[in-house]
Amino acid sequence: MKKKILIVDDDWAILELLKVTLSSAGYEVWVAQNDSEFRHEVLSRQPDMIILDIMLGEKDGVRVYDQLLIEGLDARIPVIFLSVLAQDIQQKPPQAGRTYALIAKPFDPEKLVQEIMCLAGE
């Protein structure tokens, strides 16, 4: 069974790049462009992994993620945070015990696939 990955980014070009790359690598991919789409997709579908832009339009991706944990998101779902500012995650890291990684933009799509495999234990 294919692993399901939800990609959340407000940049359509990044969504398309990741969708093509991850689909080609054998993953089932869903996308969301804002916090309300993210909320809907993640709570209704429960992906196996989330790729989340930290600067999600005018919203803070980490805060949106933390709120979704309160609303019922499974805390065991690994998250890869994307950011143009690598220090973002150090300023407001996820709660202890969460499985996550930080990848700075721009990124190498193939290295991202390797990170996904590592976090997923593949």
Secondary structure as GFF3:
##gff-version 3
##sequence-region A 1 122
A	DSSP	beta_strand	4	8	.	.	.	ID=ss1
A	DSSP	alpha_helix	12	24	.	.	.	ID=ss2
A	DSSP	beta_strand	28	32	.	.	.	ID=ss3
A	DSSP	alpha_helix	35	45	.	.	.	ID=ss4
A	DSSP	beta_strand	49	53	.	.	.	ID=ss5
A	DSSP	beta_strand	55	56	.	.	.	ID=ss6
A	DSSP	beta_strand	59	60	.	.	.	ID=ss7
A	DSSP	alpha_helix	61	70	.	.	.	ID=ss8
A	DSSP	beta_strand	79	83	.	.	.	ID=ss9
A	DSSP	alpha_helix	88	91	.	.	.	ID=ss10
A	DSSP	beta_strand	100	104	.	.	.	ID=ss11
A	DSSP	alpha_helix	109	120	.	.	.	ID=ss12
###
